[in-house]
Amino acid sequence: MGIESGVFLLVSIATTVAGIWGLVDALIRPAAAFQAAGKLERRWWALICLGAVLIGPFFPIIGLGFVVALVVYFVDVRPAVREVQSGGRWN
């Protein structure tokens, strides 16, 4: 196995794990919290995370898009939804 294959395997595994984590996380959050945070609807984030799991590891170019989307979910969307859920901006 070459270095490129090893890196691809690690990125595929990381994308799959992050996608599963993001999918579960999105599904346990109330849909209204996504709307209150001003983010894309929960179902779309769940589909993006599911796509990262099912499509990302098999199509590297498309997978890169899913990696970027997962980073956006974990860095921007998830903290905003959690803040709304904890009462920070929940009305």
MIVEXZA-54249 format. One record per residue (C-alpha): residue in one letter; x, y, z. Coordinates in steps of 0.5 Angstrom, whole numbers, plus 2048, in hexadecimal, padded with zeros to 3 digits. Example, Ala and Ser with C-alpha at 12.3 -4.5 7.8 and 13.67 -1.06 7.14 Angstrom:
2
A8197F7810 S81B7FE80E 
END
This chain:
91
M800800800 G8038077FE I80380D802 E7FD8107FE S7F980A7FF G7FA80A806 V7F8812807 F7F2810802 L7F080B807 L7F180F80D V7ED81580A S7E7810808 I7E780D80F A7E7814812 T7E281680E T7DD81080F V7DE811817 A7DD819816 G7D7817812 I7D4812817 W7D581781D G7D281D819 L7CC819817 V7CA81781E D7CC81E820 A7C782181B L7C281C81C I7C281D824 R7C1824824 P7BA827823 A7B882A81C A7B683081F A7BD832822 F7C083281B Q7BB837818 A7BC83B81F A7C383B81D G7C283D816 K7C5837813 L7C383280E E7BE82E810 R7C0828814 R7BD82380E W7C382680A W7C882580F A7C681E810 L7C681D809 I7CD820808 C7D081C80D L7CD81580B G7D0817804 A7D7818807 V7D681180A L7D380D804 I7D68117FE G7DC815800 P7E180F801 F7E080C7FA F7E08137F6 P7E68177F8 I7E481D7F5 I7DD81D7F7 G7E081B7FE L7E48217FF G7DD8257FE F7DA821804 V7E1822808 V7E0829807 A7D8829809 L7DA82580F V7DF82A812 V7DA82F811 Y7D582B815 F7DA82A81A V7DD83181B D7D7835819 V7D0832819 R7D182D81F P7D3833824 A7CD837822 V7C8832823 R7CB830829 E7CB83782C V7C483882A Q7C283182D S7C5833834 G7C183A834 G7C683F831 R7C284182C W7BB83D82C N7B584182C 
END
